[in-house]
C-alpha cells in the first residue's frame, strides 16, 4: 500500500505543534473519536490512513484535508471509481 504524502508545512511535528497552539492534541482527538492516541499519531505521520481522523485533524487546524494530505482527492476519486 502506498503511503500518503504529507506536505512539509504539515509534517508530523508541525501538525502536533499547530494542534497545541489551537488548544488540542492527539489525545484530545483520540478521546473525541474513541480511538487510541497512537492511532491519531500514526495517521499524522502518514503511516496509517483514516479519513475520519484526517478530517478531524484538518478541522482542528482550520484547513481542508487535502492541504495536509495532497493525495486526499486522488484517493477519494479512486474510491468512487
Order of alpha helices (4+ residues) and beta strands (2+ residues): alpha-alpha-alpha-alpha-alpha-alpha
